[in-house]
Amino acid sequence: MTETQSPKMVPMADDDPWEIVKEANGPTIVRVLVKNLFGRYSYDIRPRMPLFSGDGTERLVILYGENGSGKTTILSLVFDLLSPAHDKAHRSHIGSTMFTEFSVELSNGVTVSAFREGYQIDGDYYFTIYRNVEEPIVTLPMIIDREGKLDSKDEIHLQLETELKKLDISPFYLPDSRSLLSDTLSPEDHYLYLGSDGESKMMNDYLRRRSRRWRAPEDMYEDPPRQARQGIETLLAIRRFDGWLSRQVIRGQRQGFASSNTVLISVLESLLRSEDPEYSGVDGQVGSIKEQIAELDHRIKEYERFGLVQHFPARQFMALLEQAQEEQVVRLERALAPHLKSSRAQLDKLESLYNLLFTFTKSMNTYLRGKEVVIRPGRGGIDLITDEPEPRPLGALELSSGEQQLLLLLCNIIVARNRSKLFIIDEPEISLNVTWQRKLLDTLLDLTAGTGMQFIVATHSIEMLTTHDDAVIKLDMLHA
């Protein structure tokens, strides 16, 4: 194949049409077509819920098949096909896989496809994006050299990156190695800071316990055994969560700072009008403003649990109102009313973040026994407290293998939820007991409610398969 040839492309046949419901939060995958994977397997993968059910299950696709049926390869190809970056070896990974065609159809009518001409299953291929089975948006040749490396021109890859970014999917992929992959992650997201002597010692002790050949934290990236790698990836996931949470809190504090300036101006203006006996911000009812203070105090205490707001001086406000003479009440109301209004507005802006953190901690603590997760913005993101035999801090590396896996999964989901429309997981059940396996996928859907994020997972877990049987797609080979 040369870069000037025109491909003989056959669009994905739609012999089983369904109604595509476009989702406001972005496109979802409605079909994956695989032809001659490894020269043997062909699949037509279609989620069985074309009409959104409203309970979140339309966002879940579970692939099930025997060992060697290509589940992991399919997950990897979906990730590489939809990932935009030109410098992450996505196109090379596709080129190194044997198939004649691999296509992904989205709910917005766009199909992304990699295919080879004729019956060829390796070597050069075409990368095509087209809409509604019409003329391709872009068709680009991918040239593989004699050493099996991609040898296409840079401008081709940059053009492809531009077109894929327009899809606004930015997939995340969590393979069984548990090393999170995504074009949206920065190099810093993959770097583990051992910020304290205690943490460094814990990592050293952990690594020595797991594998005698580890001597220093900087050695751990060479080729760690699976148990040590899991500990490292768990710490990385927690650090990513802490960075994400700090950014959310800082954003909220900036909003609060702007609101404080507005409140100060309102208070000054209010005091300048203090001789006007007809004015009252709360209709002259002290009981009403006390109720507002009490309601805000309760709400702010809940938000304080996650470090989202600062202390609210409810007692001082109440004391001032109790001490005020009748003629002073209106002045106090006038001064307090804009502050209370601003505080409510700030809480409203943080409500979605509060609800997410509440769901996260509630979910984690539902799984854990004898331990509790506590959110600490700016101080590591997450604290783990054990109550046996008495409350004490617990390091993440002291958790069991299953507990680490759970924490790793949920932290990475939180980090990805507003950055991606697709999260791919290979064997999410690793190290989890059957009870946790039964609940996990519902937890992932709860944590991403309202985002439109779709999950594609491959599993052998009977618990996951039976709990979400409507979302299961068995990899049955197409017949010629």
Backbone torsions as a table, in degrees:
resi	resn	phi	psi	omega
1	MET	NA	135.7	174.8
2	THR	-110.1	165.6	-175.8
3	GLU	-75.1	-4.4	-179.9
4	THR	-103.3	-7.0	-178.7
5	GLN	-72.8	150.0	173.9
6	SER	-97.7	131.6	-177.6
7	PRO	-74.4	149.9	173.0
8	LYS	-96.7	84.6	-171.5
9	MET	-97.6	134.6	175.5
10	VAL	-110.0	115.2	-179.1
11	PRO	-59.9	158.8	178.8
12	MET	-60.8	125.1	177.8
13	ALA	-69.4	142.9	180.0
14	ASP	-122.1	71.8	-177.6
15	ASP	-84.0	0.7	179.2
16	ASP	-136.8	67.2	-171.8
17	PRO	-65.1	151.8	174.7
18	TRP	-138.9	163.3	178.9
19	GLU	-79.2	124.8	179.4
20	ILE	-95.9	120.3	178.6
21	VAL	-99.9	115.3	-178.6
22	LYS	-75.2	132.0	-176.2
23	GLU	-101.2	136.2	-176.9
24	ALA	-61.5	-28.1	-176.0
25	ASN	-84.4	1.8	177.3
26	GLY	124.7	169.4	-176.2
27	PRO	-74.6	151.8	172.4
28	THR	-121.0	162.4	178.3
29	ILE	-79.3	126.6	178.9
30	VAL	-112.9	-8.2	180.0
31	ARG	-166.2	141.2	172.4
32	VAL	-130.0	122.9	-180.0
33	LEU	-111.2	125.5	-178.6
34	VAL	-122.9	127.1	178.7
35	LYS	-123.5	124.0	173.3
36	ASN	58.3	44.3	175.0
37	LEU	-63.6	127.5	-174.6
38	PHE	59.2	17.1	-177.5
39	GLY	77.4	7.6	-174.3
40	ARG	-129.1	-41.4	-167.6
41	TYR	-107.9	135.2	173.5
42	SER	-130.0	132.7	-177.5
43	TYR	-135.3	146.1	171.2
44	ASP	-119.1	98.2	-171.6
45	ILE	-98.0	116.3	-179.8
46	ARG	-132.2	118.1	173.4
47	PRO	-53.8	140.0	-171.5
48	ARG	-89.2	16.5	-179.4
49	MET	-127.0	75.3	-179.7
50	PRO	-67.1	-31.9	178.1
51	LEU	-98.2	123.6	-174.8
52	PHE	-61.8	128.9	-176.0
53	SER	-84.0	-17.9	178.7
54	GLY	87.6	-6.1	-178.5
55	ASP	-105.5	10.3	176.8
56	GLY	93.6	-15.6	-175.8
57	THR	-70.0	-20.1	177.3
58	GLU	-67.8	-13.7	179.9
59	ARG	-94.3	8.0	-175.6
60	LEU	-123.3	127.1	175.2
61	VAL	-126.5	123.5	-178.5
62	ILE	-114.4	119.9	177.1
63	LEU	-95.0	131.0	178.7
64	TYR	-132.0	135.1	177.3
65	GLY	-169.5	166.0	179.9
66	GLU	-67.4	159.7	175.1
67	ASN	-56.9	134.8	179.8
68	GLY	88.5	2.0	-179.0
69	SER	-82.6	-7.2	174.0
70	GLY	100.9	15.1	-177.4
71	LYS	-58.4	-50.7	-177.8
72	THR	-63.6	-39.5	178.9
73	THR	-64.4	-38.9	178.1
74	ILE	-63.8	-43.9	177.5
75	LEU	-59.5	-45.1	-178.8
76	SER	-64.4	-39.8	179.3
77	LEU	-67.5	-39.7	176.0
78	VAL	-59.8	-45.0	179.3
79	PHE	-60.7	-50.3	-177.1
80	ASP	-68.0	-34.1	-178.2
81	LEU	-67.5	-36.6	-174.4
82	LEU	-98.4	-4.9	-179.8
83	SER	-84.6	129.0	-171.9
84	PRO	-76.6	-35.5	-165.7
85	ALA	-53.5	136.5	-178.9
86	HIS	-88.0	-9.9	-174.0
87	ASP	-117.3	23.7	-179.9
88	LYS	-114.1	14.4	176.4
89	ALA	66.2	20.4	179.4
90	HIS	-61.2	-47.2	-176.7
91	ARG	-69.3	-32.0	177.2
92	SER	-67.1	-40.9	178.1
93	HIS	-61.8	-41.2	177.3
94	ILE	-62.4	-44.8	-177.8
95	GLY	-64.7	-26.0	-178.4
96	SER	-84.9	-2.6	-179.4
97	THR	-100.7	139.4	-178.0
98	MET	-87.1	121.9	174.9
99	PHE	-170.0	165.0	171.4
100	THR	-100.3	-31.3	176.7
101	GLU	-153.0	140.1	173.2
102	PHE	-139.9	114.1	-174.3
103	SER	-128.5	143.1	176.9
104	VAL	-123.5	121.4	178.5
105	GLU	-101.6	134.6	-177.6
106	LEU	-107.0	160.6	-176.8
107	SER	-68.7	-13.4	177.3
108	ASN	-90.6	9.7	177.4
109	GLY	90.0	-1.9	179.8
110	VAL	-89.1	137.7	174.4
111	THR	-120.7	132.2	176.7
112	VAL	-111.3	129.5	-170.5
113	SER	-142.3	142.4	167.9
114	ALA	-120.0	128.6	-178.2
115	PHE	-149.9	155.4	177.4
116	ARG	-115.2	150.5	-177.7
117	GLU	-77.6	150.6	177.6
118	GLY	63.9	-138.9	-179.8
119	TYR	-104.8	17.4	-179.0
120	GLN	-69.6	133.2	-178.8
121	ILE	-115.1	0.0	176.4
122	ASP	-144.6	173.4	179.2
123	GLY	84.9	-151.2	-175.4
124	ASP	-54.2	149.3	175.6
125	TYR	-150.1	166.2	175.1
126	TYR	-105.5	142.6	174.3
127	PHE	-112.3	121.0	-173.2
128	THR	-131.1	140.1	171.6
129	ILE	-124.0	125.6	178.7
130	TYR	-142.6	163.0	-175.6
131	ARG	-123.1	131.2	173.8
132	ASN	53.0	40.4	176.5
133	VAL	52.7	36.1	177.4
134	GLU	-108.4	-157.5	178.7
135	GLU	-62.4	140.4	-178.9
136	PRO	-59.7	140.5	170.5
137	ILE	-65.8	-42.2	177.0
138	VAL	-153.9	139.0	173.1
139	THR	-131.8	117.8	-172.9
140	LEU	-128.4	134.1	178.5
141	PRO	-81.0	136.2	175.3
142	MET	-110.3	112.1	-174.3
143	ILE	-95.6	126.5	177.9
144	ILE	-103.7	125.8	-178.0
145	ASP	-81.6	-177.5	-174.7
146	ARG	-64.9	-23.9	179.3
147	GLU	-89.2	4.1	179.2
148	GLY	83.6	12.4	-179.1
149	LYS	-99.5	153.7	179.7
150	LEU	-72.7	133.7	-174.1
151	ASP	-131.6	28.8	178.9
152	SER	-82.4	163.4	-176.9
153	LYS	-71.2	149.5	-178.0
154	ASP	-58.7	-38.6	-176.7
155	GLU	-64.0	-28.2	177.2
156	ILE	-66.0	-44.8	-178.7
157	HIS	-69.5	-36.2	177.4
158	LEU	-67.1	-39.2	177.3
159	GLN	-64.1	-42.0	179.1
160	LEU	-64.7	-41.2	177.9
161	GLU	-59.4	-42.6	179.4
162	THR	-61.1	-44.8	-177.5
163	GLU	-69.3	-38.8	-179.7
164	LEU	-69.8	-32.9	177.6
165	LYS	-63.7	-31.0	179.5
166	LYS	-63.6	-24.1	179.3
167	LEU	-70.9	-24.0	175.9
168	ASP	57.1	49.6	177.4
169	ILE	-107.2	-48.1	176.8
170	SER	46.6	66.0	-173.1
171	PRO	-66.1	151.3	169.1
172	PHE	-108.7	146.9	-179.9
173	TYR	-135.4	125.8	176.6
174	LEU	-115.1	94.3	179.3
175	PRO	-73.8	178.8	-177.5
176	ASP	-68.2	-14.2	173.4
177	SER	-72.8	-16.6	-179.6
178	ARG	66.6	21.1	172.1
179	SER	-91.2	105.1	-173.0
180	LEU	-62.5	133.5	-179.0
181	LEU	-120.4	134.4	173.7
182	SER	-172.8	143.1	175.8
183	ASP	-66.3	-21.2	-176.2
184	THR	-81.9	-10.3	178.1
185	LEU	-79.4	140.9	177.7
186	SER	-93.2	164.9	176.2
187	PRO	-54.8	-33.8	-179.9
188	GLU	-63.9	-29.9	179.3
189	ASP	-66.7	-14.4	-179.5
190	HIS	-108.2	8.3	-177.9
191	TYR	-108.8	131.0	-177.4
192	LEU	-100.8	116.7	175.2
193	TYR	-88.2	124.8	172.1
194	LEU	-97.2	87.6	-166.2
195	GLY	-76.7	-13.5	-176.8
196	SER	-136.2	157.0	177.7
197	ASP	-60.7	-38.6	-179.7
198	GLY	-62.8	-42.3	179.6
199	GLU	-67.4	-40.7	178.4
200	SER	-62.6	-43.8	179.5
201	LYS	-63.5	-41.1	179.8
202	MET	-62.0	-42.6	179.7
203	MET	-64.9	-42.4	178.2
204	ASN	-61.0	-46.9	179.8
205	ASP	-61.4	-42.6	-179.0
206	TYR	-62.4	-47.0	-177.3
207	LEU	-66.6	-38.6	177.9
208	ARG	-65.3	-38.0	-180.0
209	ARG	-66.7	-37.4	-177.1
210	ARG	-80.9	-35.2	-176.1
211	SER	-154.9	120.3	-173.1
212	ARG	-64.8	-17.7	-175.3
213	ARG	-82.5	-6.6	179.1
214	TRP	-85.2	132.0	-178.0
215	ARG	-123.2	-26.2	-177.6
216	ALA	-144.5	151.1	-179.0
217	PRO	-56.0	-34.6	-177.3
218	GLU	-69.3	-14.7	179.0
219	ASP	-81.3	-12.3	-164.8
220	MET	-74.1	-11.5	-178.9
221	TYR	-89.7	-4.1	-176.0
222	GLU	-66.0	-62.0	179.5
223	ASP	-163.3	68.7	-173.4
224	PRO	-70.6	148.0	173.2
225	PRO	-65.7	166.3	-172.8
226	ARG	-58.8	-42.4	-177.8
227	GLN	-64.2	-42.9	179.3
228	ALA	-67.5	-39.8	179.5
229	ARG	-62.0	-39.2	178.5
230	GLN	-61.9	-42.0	177.4
231	GLY	-62.5	-42.4	178.7
232	ILE	-62.4	-46.7	-179.0
233	GLU	-65.9	-32.2	176.4
234	THR	-65.1	-44.9	178.0
235	LEU	-63.7	-39.0	177.4
236	LEU	-62.6	-42.5	-180.0
237	ALA	-62.9	-41.3	178.3
238	ILE	-64.5	-41.0	-179.4
239	ARG	-66.7	-38.7	176.0
240	ARG	-62.6	-42.4	177.8
241	PHE	-60.0	-43.3	179.8
242	ASP	-62.3	-42.6	178.2
243	GLY	-63.4	-43.0	178.0
244	TRP	-61.6	-46.6	-177.5
245	LEU	-65.0	-41.1	179.1
246	SER	-60.7	-39.9	179.0
247	ARG	-65.4	-38.9	179.5
248	GLN	-66.3	-42.1	-178.7
249	VAL	-67.3	-41.7	178.9
250	ILE	-61.7	-41.2	177.9
251	ARG	-60.9	-42.2	178.4
252	GLY	-65.9	-37.7	178.7
253	GLN	-67.4	-34.9	177.0
254	ARG	-64.6	-41.1	176.3
255	GLN	-62.2	-40.8	179.6
256	GLY	-65.8	-36.3	178.8
257	PHE	-64.0	-44.1	177.4
258	ALA	-62.3	-40.3	-180.0
259	SER	-65.5	-37.8	180.0
260	SER	-61.8	-40.5	177.0
261	ASN	-62.2	-42.0	178.6
262	THR	-62.9	-42.0	179.6
263	VAL	-62.7	-44.2	-179.0
264	LEU	-59.3	-43.6	178.8
265	ILE	-63.7	-42.1	-180.0
266	SER	-63.3	-39.5	179.1
267	VAL	-64.5	-44.2	179.9
268	LEU	-62.8	-42.6	177.8
269	GLU	-63.9	-37.9	-179.5
270	SER	-64.3	-43.4	-179.6
271	LEU	-67.0	-32.0	177.1
272	LEU	-65.4	-25.2	178.7
273	ARG	-96.5	16.3	-170.2
274	SER	-66.0	-15.4	179.4
275	GLU	-83.2	-4.8	-178.4
276	ASP	-86.2	100.8	-175.2
277	PRO	-73.0	-10.4	-176.6
278	GLU	-84.0	-18.4	-173.9
279	TYR	-87.0	138.5	170.7
280	SER	-153.8	127.6	-178.3
281	GLY	-71.2	-19.5	-178.2
282	VAL	-131.2	36.1	175.7
283	ASP	60.3	26.6	174.7
284	GLY	69.9	14.3	-177.2
285	GLN	-103.6	110.4	179.7
286	VAL	-64.4	-37.5	178.5
287	GLY	-57.7	-38.5	-178.9
288	SER	-65.0	-45.3	-178.3
289	ILE	-71.2	-31.4	175.4
290	LYS	-65.1	-38.6	177.3
291	GLU	-63.9	-39.1	178.5
292	GLN	-64.2	-42.0	179.9
293	ILE	-63.3	-44.4	-179.4
294	ALA	-63.2	-42.4	179.8
295	GLU	-64.4	-43.0	178.6
296	LEU	-65.5	-40.1	-179.6
297	ASP	-60.0	-45.2	179.1
298	HIS	-63.5	-44.6	-177.4
299	ARG	-67.1	-41.7	-178.1
300	ILE	-66.9	-36.8	177.5
301	LYS	-60.1	-36.9	176.8
302	GLU	-65.2	-42.1	-179.3
303	TYR	-70.6	-31.6	178.6
304	GLU	-62.4	-27.8	179.4
305	ARG	-55.2	-30.7	-177.1
306	PHE	-108.1	11.6	177.3
307	GLY	69.6	23.6	-175.2
308	LEU	-84.0	-26.3	-178.8
309	VAL	-138.3	165.9	177.6
310	GLN	-94.5	174.4	-176.2
311	HIS	-59.4	140.1	178.2
312	PHE	-106.9	119.1	-173.6
313	PRO	-79.4	61.8	-176.5
314	ALA	-61.6	-42.2	-177.9
315	ARG	-61.9	-42.1	179.5
316	GLN	-64.0	-41.7	178.4
317	PHE	-61.6	-45.7	-179.7
318	MET	-62.4	-41.6	-179.8
319	ALA	-62.3	-41.6	178.4
320	LEU	-61.8	-42.6	179.8
321	LEU	-65.7	-38.0	179.8
322	GLU	-67.2	-34.7	-176.7
323	GLN	-82.8	-16.6	-172.5
324	ALA	-68.1	140.0	170.9
325	GLN	-73.9	161.2	-176.2
326	GLU	-55.6	-41.3	-177.8
327	GLU	-73.9	-11.9	-179.4
328	GLN	-93.4	-12.8	-175.0
329	VAL	-58.8	-46.2	-177.6
330	VAL	-60.3	-40.0	179.7
331	ARG	-63.6	-42.8	179.5
332	LEU	-65.3	-41.7	177.7
333	GLU	-60.6	-42.7	-178.3
334	ARG	-62.0	-37.9	-179.4
335	ALA	-75.8	-36.1	-176.1
336	LEU	-80.8	-33.1	-172.8
337	ALA	-53.6	-49.5	-179.3
338	PRO	-66.6	-31.9	179.1
339	HIS	-67.8	-43.8	179.1
340	LEU	-64.0	-40.8	178.9
341	LYS	-62.3	-42.9	179.9
342	SER	-66.6	-38.8	179.5
343	SER	-63.3	-41.9	177.5
344	ARG	-62.6	-41.4	-179.8
345	ALA	-63.6	-39.7	179.6
346	GLN	-66.1	-41.5	177.8
347	LEU	-63.8	-37.9	178.4
348	ASP	-61.3	-38.3	179.4
349	LYS	-67.7	-29.8	-178.0
350	LEU	-94.6	0.5	-172.2
351	GLU	-61.8	-42.7	-178.3
352	SER	-65.1	-38.1	177.5
353	LEU	-66.8	-42.4	177.2
354	TYR	-59.3	-47.0	-178.8
355	ASN	-60.6	-39.0	179.4
356	LEU	-65.7	-46.3	-179.6
357	LEU	-66.0	-36.6	176.7
358	PHE	-62.3	-45.6	179.4
359	THR	-64.1	-40.5	-180.0
360	PHE	-61.6	-52.2	-177.7
361	THR	-66.9	-40.2	178.3
362	LYS	-61.9	-42.0	179.9
363	SER	-63.7	-50.6	-179.2
364	MET	-59.1	-45.8	-175.7
365	ASN	-71.9	-20.7	173.3
366	THR	-67.9	-34.1	-180.0
367	TYR	-78.4	-41.2	-170.8
368	LEU	-74.1	152.7	174.5
369	ARG	-127.8	128.4	-179.5
370	GLY	72.9	9.5	-179.3
371	LYS	-141.5	159.1	179.3
372	GLU	-142.4	138.1	174.3
373	VAL	-92.3	130.5	178.4
374	VAL	-125.2	131.8	-179.8
375	ILE	-80.1	130.8	178.9
376	ARG	-133.9	84.2	-179.2
377	PRO	-58.5	132.8	177.1
378	GLY	78.0	-4.7	179.8
379	ARG	-126.2	47.6	179.6
380	GLY	98.0	-9.7	176.9
381	GLY	84.2	-49.5	-175.1
382	ILE	-136.3	132.4	168.3
383	ASP	-110.6	143.0	175.1
384	LEU	-114.2	125.5	-177.0
385	ILE	-117.8	132.5	175.7
386	THR	-109.1	146.9	-179.5
387	ASP	-110.0	17.2	179.8
388	GLU	-126.0	121.5	-4.9
389	PRO	-79.2	-15.8	175.9
390	GLU	-148.5	157.6	-176.1
391	PRO	-56.0	131.2	176.5
392	ARG	-157.0	153.2	176.7
393	PRO	-63.1	147.6	-178.0
394	LEU	-130.4	126.6	177.8
395	GLY	-73.8	149.4	-179.2
396	ALA	-60.9	-30.2	-179.2
397	LEU	-76.7	-9.2	175.1
398	GLU	-85.8	-7.2	178.4
399	LEU	-72.6	159.1	175.2
400	SER	-69.5	168.0	179.1
401	SER	-58.2	-44.5	179.5
402	GLY	-65.3	-40.4	179.3
403	GLU	-65.5	-39.3	175.9
404	GLN	-62.2	-44.5	179.7
405	GLN	-59.8	-43.0	-179.3
406	LEU	-63.8	-47.7	179.8
407	LEU	-62.3	-41.9	177.6
408	LEU	-59.6	-47.0	-179.3
409	LEU	-61.7	-50.8	-174.0
410	LEU	-68.6	-38.9	177.8
411	CYS	-62.9	-43.7	-179.8
412	ASN	-67.1	-34.1	177.1
413	ILE	-64.8	-43.4	178.8
414	ILE	-60.1	-44.4	-179.3
415	VAL	-62.5	-35.2	-174.3
416	ALA	-87.1	-18.4	-164.1
417	ARG	-60.1	-32.0	179.1
418	ASN	-106.6	9.2	-179.0
419	ARG	-115.3	-6.5	-172.6
420	SER	-148.4	155.5	174.1
421	LYS	-107.0	0.5	-175.9
422	LEU	-147.7	126.9	176.0
423	PHE	-123.7	122.7	-176.7
424	ILE	-110.1	130.5	-178.1
425	ILE	-131.7	127.5	174.4
426	ASP	-96.4	119.0	178.5
427	GLU	53.8	66.6	179.4
428	PRO	-63.0	-14.9	-176.3
429	GLU	-81.1	-2.2	-175.2
430	ILE	-52.1	124.7	175.2
431	SER	70.8	0.8	-178.5
432	LEU	-91.9	140.7	176.2
433	ASN	-72.8	168.9	-171.8
434	VAL	-64.3	-33.1	178.7
435	THR	-65.3	-43.7	178.4
436	TRP	-66.9	-39.0	177.6
437	GLN	-58.7	-38.3	-177.5
438	ARG	-65.9	-32.2	-174.4
439	LYS	-96.6	-19.0	-166.0
440	LEU	-59.5	-49.5	-174.1
441	LEU	-64.2	-35.0	174.6
442	ASP	-63.6	-38.3	178.0
443	THR	-63.0	-43.2	178.6
444	LEU	-62.1	-40.1	177.9
445	LEU	-66.9	-38.8	178.4
446	ASP	-63.2	-41.7	-177.0
447	LEU	-71.3	-16.5	-179.9
448	THR	-116.5	16.5	179.6
449	ALA	-57.8	135.2	178.0
450	GLY	86.2	-6.7	-178.4
451	THR	-94.0	-20.5	-175.0
452	GLY	79.2	3.6	-179.4
453	MET	-63.2	134.8	178.1
454	GLN	-105.3	140.7	176.6
455	PHE	-109.0	132.2	169.0
456	ILE	-120.6	119.2	-177.1
457	VAL	-127.1	150.9	172.0
458	ALA	-116.3	132.0	-173.6
459	THR	-149.8	156.7	169.2
460	HIS	-112.1	3.2	-174.3
461	SER	-71.8	117.6	177.1
462	ILE	-63.2	-35.1	-179.9
463	GLU	-62.4	-45.0	179.1
464	MET	-68.7	-39.2	-177.4
465	LEU	-66.3	-40.6	-177.8
466	THR	-79.7	-32.5	180.0
467	THR	-69.3	-33.4	-178.5
468	HIS	-125.0	52.2	-175.3
469	ASP	-63.7	-27.1	179.1
470	ASP	-67.8	-21.3	-178.0
471	ALA	-97.3	-1.5	-175.3
472	VAL	-80.9	134.1	174.0
473	ILE	-123.3	114.1	178.8
474	LYS	-82.4	133.0	-178.8
475	LEU	-76.5	87.5	174.6
476	ASP	-97.6	132.0	-177.8
477	MET	-68.9	142.2	173.7
478	LEU	-70.6	145.2	176.4
479	HIS	-93.2	138.2	179.8
480	ALA	-64.8	NA	NA
